[in-house]
Amino acid sequence: MNKITRAIGLALFALLVMSAAAMAADPTPPPPAGDGKWVNLFNGKDLDGWIPKIRGYVAGEDPLKTFRVEDGVIKVGYENYGGKFGDRFGHLFYKTPYGRYRLRLEYRFTGDQCSGGPGWAYRNSGIMCHGQSPESMTKDQDFPVSIEVQLLGGNGKDERSTMNLCTPGTNVVIDGKLFTPHCVNSRSKTFHGDQWVKAEVEFLGSGKVRHWVNGELVFEYEQPQLDPNDGNAKPLIKDGKLLLEKGTFSLQSESHPCEFRNIEIMEIP
């Protein structure tokens, strides 16, 4: 091999290494296997296909109109709460459970928190995934047993990540170890003000789970499962099976007004 040929070979090798490194650092979600297509779950006009479950009421009842559609978005508001939140945590469930899918939407926080809401609920909402059905929740149950993709907004000065993980009635495996604490932060940026934020999650049955914010991968874990020590989860355990292969997803109401739009899902073969 002469010097020119050797130099060309080294240059090509360097380009390949640089290309591989760039691909590894690319935060853009890769396309799923198969010919999956995005399906819109919100028609922008009404809540057809969605089921509210508010603490203190049975599934399907939302007399205070916590969830409604205005200006083409789903709004979560507390104008009819009489000025006091009263621990009336709510969730808006989509009617169909899913197992292997990618879900994406946009969210933002608006206005002031409802009086009486807990301090931790300031600019706080969530996407509850792989969850129980709204009908299986007790009347006074706060949160569905689920994997919560926590949505948070900043206060204008302090750092506060979003797309975190919380586990009401569940556990997951992180870095090969069973994770039993309730919440853990992602590595996302902080989003202050009323800006729209793009959230995307991927669930592969009882396998891998990934969170993205504005196209940036911020969290990974696996093996979503029921917590056998949780009172709400125990009735859902069948034949000792803990791993969650599928479930509902719902949008959360935790006392701070927020909005959702462009809600789409892609099933993964």
C-alpha positions as CSV (number, residue, x, y, z in Angstrom):
1,M,0.0,0.0,0.0
2,N,1.5,3.3,-1.1
3,K,1.4,6.5,1.0
4,I,-1.5,8.1,-1.0
5,T,-3.7,5.0,-0.7
6,R,-2.9,4.7,3.0
7,A,-3.8,8.4,3.5
8,I,-7.1,8.0,1.7
9,G,-7.9,4.9,3.8
10,L,-7.2,6.7,7.0
11,A,-9.4,9.6,5.9
12,L,-12.3,7.4,5.0
13,F,-11.9,5.6,8.4
14,A,-12.0,8.9,10.2
15,L,-15.2,10.0,8.4
16,L,-16.9,6.7,9.3
17,V,-16.0,7.2,13.0
18,M,-17.2,10.8,12.9
19,S,-20.5,9.7,11.2
20,A,-21.1,6.9,13.7
21,A,-20.5,9.3,16.6
22,A,-22.9,11.9,15.1
23,M,-25.6,9.2,14.7
24,A,-25.1,8.1,18.3
25,A,-25.5,11.7,19.5
26,D,-28.6,12.3,17.4
27,P,-31.5,12.8,19.8
28,T,-34.2,12.5,17.1
29,P,-36.4,9.5,17.8
30,P,-35.7,6.7,15.3
31,P,-38.6,5.4,13.2
32,P,-40.4,2.4,14.7
33,A,-40.3,-1.0,13.0
34,G,-43.0,-1.7,10.4
35,D,-45.2,0.7,8.6
36,G,-46.7,2.4,11.5
37,K,-48.8,5.5,10.9
38,W,-49.6,8.4,13.3
39,V,-53.3,8.4,14.3
40,N,-54.9,11.6,15.7
41,L,-56.8,10.8,18.9
42,F,-58.2,14.3,19.5
43,N,-60.5,15.8,16.9
44,G,-60.1,19.4,18.1
45,K,-63.9,19.8,18.5
46,D,-65.1,17.7,21.4
47,L,-64.0,14.9,23.8
48,D,-65.4,12.1,21.7
49,G,-63.5,8.9,22.7
50,W,-62.3,10.3,26.1
51,I,-63.6,9.5,29.6
52,P,-63.1,11.7,32.6
53,K,-62.5,10.4,36.1
54,I,-62.5,12.9,38.9
55,R,-61.8,12.0,42.5
56,G,-65.2,12.0,44.3
57,Y,-67.1,11.0,41.2
58,V,-67.6,7.8,39.2
59,A,-66.0,7.4,35.8
60,G,-67.6,9.5,33.1
61,E,-68.8,12.3,35.4
62,D,-67.2,15.8,35.2
63,P,-69.9,18.1,36.5
64,L,-67.5,21.0,37.0
65,K,-66.2,20.8,33.5
66,T,-62.6,20.3,34.5
67,F,-61.9,19.0,31.0
68,R,-63.3,20.7,28.0
69,V,-62.5,21.7,24.4
70,E,-61.9,25.4,23.5
71,D,-60.1,27.0,20.6
72,G,-59.1,23.5,19.2
73,V,-57.3,22.4,22.4
74,I,-58.2,20.3,25.5
75,K,-58.3,22.7,28.4
76,V,-57.9,21.7,32.0
77,G,-59.5,24.4,34.2
78,Y,-61.0,25.1,37.6
79,E,-63.3,28.0,37.1
80,N,-66.2,26.0,38.5
81,Y,-64.4,24.8,41.6
82,G,-65.6,27.6,43.9
83,G,-62.1,28.8,44.5
84,K,-60.9,25.7,46.2
85,F,-59.3,22.6,44.6
86,G,-60.4,20.2,47.4
87,D,-58.1,17.3,46.4
88,R,-60.3,16.7,43.3
89,F,-57.6,15.2,41.3
90,G,-58.7,14.3,37.8
91,H,-57.7,12.3,34.7
92,L,-59.0,12.2,31.2
93,F,-58.7,8.7,29.8
94,Y,-58.6,7.7,26.1
95,K,-61.1,4.9,25.6
96,T,-58.6,2.3,24.0
97,P,-55.8,0.6,25.9
98,Y,-52.5,0.1,24.0
99,G,-49.4,-2.1,24.5
100,R,-46.7,-1.2,22.0
101,Y,-46.9,2.3,20.8
102,R,-45.4,5.8,20.5
103,L,-47.5,8.7,21.8
104,R,-46.8,12.3,21.2
105,L,-48.6,15.6,22.1
106,E,-48.0,19.2,23.0
107,Y,-48.8,20.7,26.4
108,R,-48.4,24.0,28.2
109,F,-49.3,25.5,31.5
110,T,-51.4,28.7,31.8
111,G,-52.7,31.1,34.4
112,D,-52.5,30.6,38.2
113,Q,-52.9,27.5,40.3
114,C,-56.3,26.8,41.8
115,S,-56.4,27.8,45.5
116,G,-55.9,24.8,47.8
117,G,-53.8,22.9,45.4
118,P,-50.7,21.3,46.9
119,G,-47.4,23.1,46.5
120,W,-45.9,20.3,44.5
121,A,-48.7,20.5,42.0
122,Y,-47.7,24.0,40.8
123,R,-47.3,23.8,37.0
124,N,-47.6,20.0,37.3
125,S,-49.5,17.5,35.1
126,G,-48.8,14.2,33.5
127,I,-49.5,11.5,31.0
128,M,-50.5,8.3,32.9
129,C,-49.5,5.4,30.7
130,H,-50.0,1.6,30.9
131,G,-52.7,2.4,33.4
132,Q,-55.8,0.8,34.8
133,S,-59.3,1.5,33.3
134,P,-61.2,4.5,34.7
135,E,-64.1,2.1,35.7
136,S,-61.8,0.1,37.9
137,M,-60.8,3.1,40.0
138,T,-62.5,3.6,43.3
139,K,-64.6,6.7,43.7
140,D,-62.1,8.4,46.0
141,Q,-58.9,7.2,44.3
142,D,-56.5,10.0,43.6
143,F,-54.5,8.6,40.8
144,P,-54.8,5.6,38.5
145,V,-52.3,2.8,38.9
146,S,-50.0,3.6,36.0
147,I,-46.6,4.8,34.8
148,E,-46.7,8.6,35.1
149,V,-44.7,10.6,32.6
150,Q,-44.6,13.7,34.7
151,L,-45.1,17.1,32.9
152,L,-43.6,20.1,34.8
153,G,-43.2,23.8,34.1
154,G,-40.7,26.2,35.5
155,N,-41.3,29.2,37.9
156,G,-39.3,31.6,35.8
157,K,-36.0,31.3,37.7
158,D,-35.3,27.8,39.1
159,E,-34.3,24.7,37.2
160,R,-37.0,22.0,37.0
161,S,-36.9,19.1,34.6
162,T,-40.0,17.7,32.8
163,M,-40.9,14.3,31.4
164,N,-39.8,12.8,34.7
165,L,-41.0,9.4,36.0
166,C,-43.5,8.8,38.8
167,T,-44.9,5.4,39.7
168,P,-48.4,5.4,41.4
169,G,-48.9,1.7,42.3
170,T,-46.1,0.6,40.0
171,N,-42.3,0.0,39.8
172,V,-39.8,-0.1,36.9
173,V,-36.3,-1.3,36.3
174,I,-33.6,1.3,35.8
175,D,-30.0,0.3,34.9
176,G,-30.8,-3.3,35.7
177,K,-32.2,-2.6,39.2
178,L,-35.8,-2.5,40.5
179,F,-36.7,1.1,41.2
180,T,-39.2,1.5,44.0
181,P,-39.0,5.2,45.0
182,H,-42.0,7.2,43.7
183,C,-40.3,9.7,41.4
184,V,-37.0,10.3,39.6
185,N,-36.0,13.2,37.4
186,S,-35.2,13.1,33.7
187,R,-32.2,15.0,32.2
188,S,-34.4,17.5,30.3
189,K,-34.2,21.3,30.2
190,T,-36.5,23.6,32.1
191,F,-39.4,25.2,30.3
192,H,-40.7,28.4,31.8
193,G,-43.7,30.5,31.0
194,D,-46.7,29.5,28.8
195,Q,-44.7,28.0,25.9
196,W,-45.9,24.8,24.1
197,V,-43.7,21.8,24.8
198,K,-43.5,18.6,22.6
199,A,-43.7,15.4,24.7
200,E,-43.2,12.0,23.2
201,V,-43.1,8.5,24.9
202,E,-42.5,5.0,23.6
203,F,-43.7,1.9,25.3
204,L,-42.7,-1.5,24.0
205,G,-45.1,-3.7,26.1
206,S,-43.3,-4.7,29.2
207,G,-40.0,-3.9,27.7
208,K,-38.2,-0.6,27.0
209,V,-39.7,2.8,27.7
210,R,-38.3,6.1,26.4
211,H,-39.2,9.8,26.9
212,W,-38.4,12.6,24.5
213,V,-38.8,16.4,25.0
214,N,-38.8,18.5,21.8
215,G,-37.1,15.6,20.0
216,E,-34.4,15.1,22.7
217,L,-34.1,11.7,24.4
218,V,-34.2,12.5,28.2
219,F,-35.0,9.2,30.0
220,E,-35.0,5.4,29.5
221,Y,-36.1,2.5,31.7
222,E,-37.8,-0.9,31.3
223,Q,-40.1,-3.5,32.7
224,P,-43.1,-1.4,33.9
225,Q,-44.8,-3.5,36.6
226,L,-47.4,-3.5,39.3
227,D,-46.3,-2.9,42.9
228,P,-47.5,-5.8,45.0
229,N,-47.3,-3.7,48.1
230,D,-49.6,-1.0,46.9
231,G,-53.2,-1.2,48.0
232,N,-54.6,0.1,44.7
233,A,-52.5,-2.2,42.6
234,K,-53.2,-5.5,44.5
235,P,-56.7,-6.0,43.0
236,L,-55.1,-5.7,39.5
237,I,-52.6,-8.5,40.0
238,K,-53.8,-11.7,38.2
239,D,-52.1,-15.0,38.7
240,G,-49.2,-13.3,40.4
241,K,-48.2,-11.5,37.1
242,L,-46.7,-8.1,37.8
243,L,-45.3,-7.0,34.4
244,L,-47.6,-4.5,32.5
245,E,-47.9,-5.5,28.8
246,K,-50.5,-2.8,28.0
247,G,-53.0,-0.3,29.6
248,T,-54.8,3.0,29.3
249,F,-53.3,6.4,29.1
250,S,-54.8,9.6,30.5
251,L,-54.1,13.3,30.9
252,Q,-53.9,14.7,34.4
253,S,-55.6,17.4,36.3
254,E,-53.7,18.4,39.5
255,S,-54.9,22.0,40.2
256,H,-52.8,24.1,37.7
257,P,-54.6,25.0,34.5
258,C,-53.0,23.5,31.4
259,E,-53.7,22.7,27.8
260,F,-53.1,19.8,25.4
261,R,-53.1,19.6,21.6
262,N,-51.9,17.5,18.6
263,I,-52.4,14.2,20.5
264,E,-51.3,11.3,18.2
265,I,-50.4,7.7,18.6
266,M,-48.5,5.2,16.4
267,E,-48.8,1.5,17.2
268,I,-45.6,-0.5,16.9
269,P,-45.8,-4.1,15.5
